[in-house]
Amino acid sequence: MADVIHFEYRRPGKGVVTYEELLVLDRPDVKVLLQERYDGEDINIKGSCILNSGAPIIWYVFPESWHSVGRFHLREGTLTGWYTNLCKPIEFHDDTWIGNDLFLDLWQPVDGEPVWLDEDEFDHATKTKLLDGATAKRVQNERTLIEFQLGQHSWPPSIAMDIDLSHVRSLLELS
């Protein structure tokens, strides 16, 4: 049986939300989590729904990296795209993992051009010192690295392309 992870998502100024997710793959270079059911409001970007309430999400966590990648779906399992969350490296404490969000995100739809999200919130967090100067600079550096990989057609990371929802569910059956 897959381990249940209590993922504490923290965003400066917004508090903590805890999600229960299943750890379906645990390697030194990547951890793959399944959130079988997203319980929030539908998320829309540029008039298109990218995530329904009740839809599954696969999260790819890269230890020591300043990002994680979500594979978003609609309720019936249709892939809509990849959501890159810029964040501090995840803190691992047994079955409790802590993710500290850094405001800036990238949405990469299956069909369409990638778009950076929450730039205004990132700017506000920097100006109001919710993010210190060194952290803001690190976030900008991460953005630059991701943009380079986008230009090389190598983003999102290959594991986020290769391990899809049916593969994750197969891994769950084996555990």
C-alpha positions as CSV (number, residue, x, y, z in Angstrom):
1,M,0.0,0.0,0.0
2,A,1.3,3.5,-0.9
3,D,2.3,5.8,1.9
4,V,0.0,8.7,2.8
5,I,1.8,12.0,2.8
6,H,0.5,15.0,4.6
7,F,1.6,17.8,2.3
8,E,1.6,21.2,4.1
9,Y,1.4,23.9,1.5
10,R,2.5,27.2,2.8
11,R,2.2,30.6,1.1
12,P,3.6,33.6,2.9
13,G,0.7,35.7,4.1
14,K,-1.9,33.0,3.3
15,G,-1.4,30.4,6.0
16,V,-1.2,26.6,5.6
17,V,-3.3,24.1,3.7
18,T,-2.7,20.4,4.2
19,Y,-3.4,17.9,1.4
20,E,-3.4,14.1,1.8
21,E,-1.5,12.5,-1.2
22,L,-0.3,9.1,-2.0
23,L,3.4,8.5,-2.5
24,V,3.5,6.3,-5.6
25,L,7.2,6.5,-6.5
26,D,10.0,7.3,-4.2
27,R,13.4,7.8,-5.8
28,P,16.4,9.9,-4.6
29,D,15.9,12.3,-7.6
30,V,12.1,12.5,-7.7
31,K,9.0,11.7,-5.6
32,V,5.7,11.2,-7.4
33,L,2.5,11.9,-5.5
34,L,-1.1,11.4,-6.4
35,Q,-3.8,13.6,-5.1
36,E,-6.7,11.5,-6.2
37,R,-9.3,14.3,-5.8
38,Y,-8.8,18.0,-5.9
39,D,-11.5,19.5,-3.6
40,G,-11.1,23.2,-4.5
41,E,-13.0,25.4,-6.9
42,D,-12.5,24.9,-10.6
43,I,-9.3,26.6,-11.8
44,N,-9.5,28.6,-15.1
45,I,-6.7,30.2,-17.1
46,K,-7.5,32.4,-20.1
47,G,-11.1,31.1,-20.2
48,S,-10.2,27.4,-20.1
49,C,-10.7,25.0,-17.2
50,I,-7.4,23.5,-16.2
51,L,-8.5,21.6,-13.1
52,N,-12.0,20.6,-12.0
53,S,-13.2,20.0,-8.5
54,G,-12.9,16.2,-8.1
55,A,-10.1,15.9,-10.6
56,P,-6.8,14.0,-10.0
57,I,-3.4,15.7,-9.8
58,I,0.0,14.1,-10.1
59,W,2.8,16.0,-8.4
60,Y,6.5,15.5,-9.2
61,V,8.7,16.7,-6.3
62,F,12.4,17.1,-7.0
63,P,14.4,17.1,-3.8
64,E,16.7,20.1,-3.4
65,S,15.0,21.8,-6.4
66,W,13.2,25.2,-6.3
67,H,10.2,23.9,-8.2
68,S,7.7,21.1,-8.3
69,V,5.5,20.1,-11.3
70,G,1.9,19.1,-11.3
71,R,0.2,17.2,-14.0
72,F,-3.4,18.6,-14.1
73,H,-6.5,16.9,-15.3
74,L,-10.2,17.3,-15.7
75,R,-12.6,15.2,-13.5
76,E,-12.8,12.4,-16.0
77,G,-9.0,12.2,-16.3
78,T,-8.3,14.3,-19.4
79,L,-4.9,15.8,-19.2
80,T,-5.0,19.6,-19.5
81,G,-1.3,20.4,-18.9
82,W,1.6,21.0,-16.5
83,Y,1.7,23.4,-13.6
84,T,5.1,24.4,-12.4
85,N,5.1,25.8,-8.9
86,L,8.2,27.7,-7.9
87,C,8.9,26.9,-4.3
88,K,11.7,26.4,-1.7
89,P,13.1,22.9,-1.7
90,I,10.5,20.6,0.0
91,E,11.2,19.8,3.7
92,F,10.7,16.1,4.4
93,H,9.6,15.0,7.9
94,D,8.5,11.4,7.8
95,D,4.9,11.5,6.4
96,T,4.7,15.3,6.7
97,W,6.2,17.3,3.8
98,I,6.3,21.0,3.8
99,G,6.2,23.1,0.6
100,N,6.9,26.8,0.8
101,D,5.4,28.6,-2.2
102,L,7.2,31.5,-3.8
103,F,4.2,33.0,-5.7
104,L,5.5,32.6,-9.3
105,D,4.1,29.7,-11.3
106,L,4.1,28.5,-14.9
107,W,1.1,27.0,-16.7
108,Q,1.9,24.9,-19.8
109,P,-1.2,23.6,-21.5
110,V,-1.3,20.5,-23.6
111,D,-2.2,22.7,-26.6
112,G,-1.0,26.2,-26.4
113,E,1.8,28.5,-25.2
114,P,3.2,28.5,-21.7
115,V,2.3,31.4,-19.5
116,W,3.8,32.7,-16.2
117,L,1.2,33.3,-13.5
118,D,1.0,35.4,-10.4
119,E,3.7,37.9,-11.5
120,D,1.8,40.7,-9.8
121,E,1.7,38.7,-6.5
122,F,5.4,37.9,-6.8
123,D,6.2,41.6,-7.3
124,H,3.9,42.6,-4.4
125,A,5.6,40.0,-2.1
126,T,9.0,41.3,-3.0
127,K,8.0,45.0,-2.5
128,T,6.4,44.3,0.9
129,K,9.2,42.0,2.0
130,L,7.1,38.9,2.3
131,L,10.0,37.5,0.2
132,D,13.5,38.7,1.0
133,G,15.8,40.0,-1.7
134,A,18.0,36.8,-1.9
135,T,14.9,34.5,-2.2
136,A,13.4,36.8,-4.9
137,K,16.6,36.6,-6.8
138,R,16.7,32.8,-6.5
139,V,13.1,32.7,-7.9
140,Q,14.1,34.9,-10.9
141,N,17.1,32.6,-11.5
142,E,14.8,29.5,-11.4
143,R,12.5,31.2,-13.9
144,T,15.4,31.9,-16.2
145,L,16.5,28.3,-16.1
146,I,13.0,27.0,-16.8
147,E,12.6,29.5,-19.7
148,F,15.9,28.2,-21.2
149,Q,14.5,24.6,-21.0
150,L,11.2,25.7,-22.5
151,G,13.2,27.1,-25.4
152,Q,15.0,23.8,-25.8
153,H,11.6,21.9,-25.7
154,S,12.8,20.1,-22.5
155,W,10.3,21.4,-20.0
156,P,8.5,20.0,-18.2
157,P,11.0,17.3,-17.0
158,S,10.6,14.1,-18.9
159,I,9.2,12.1,-15.9
160,A,6.3,14.5,-15.8
161,M,5.6,13.6,-19.5
162,D,6.3,9.9,-19.1
163,I,4.5,8.9,-15.9
164,D,0.9,9.6,-16.6
165,L,-2.3,9.0,-14.7
166,S,-2.8,5.4,-15.9
167,H,0.9,4.6,-15.0
168,V,0.5,6.1,-11.5
169,R,-2.7,4.1,-10.9
170,S,-0.9,1.0,-12.1
171,L,1.9,1.7,-9.6
172,L,-0.7,2.0,-6.8
173,E,-2.0,-1.4,-7.7
174,L,1.4,-2.9,-7.4
175,S,2.1,-1.4,-3.9
